[in-house]
């Protein structure tokens, strides 16, 4: 592909699941290897081979990212709520047994 990117550029990277996209910054480019860092997920920084998974920050890509991000936040909030619920029910049961 003939996409050109530069060090320091904000981009989106397509996740290996080929669906989700995440906000990233290109830290380094060596040949066809792009080292990207994810501001929201620093433990997931990676080196991407070639540009097939790298997207420019266009209006269309921004729309996709913000939609996906809101869905991710909804899922995370739901998980948190369920975790709290489970903790509460566990605690409640343990007090009933005493």
Secondary structure, DSSP 8 states (H G I E B T S, - for coil): ------TT-EEEEE-TTSS-EEEEEEEEEETTEEEEE-TT-GGG-EEEESSTTEE---HHHHHHHHHHHHHHHHHHHHHHHHHHHHHHHHHHHHHHH-
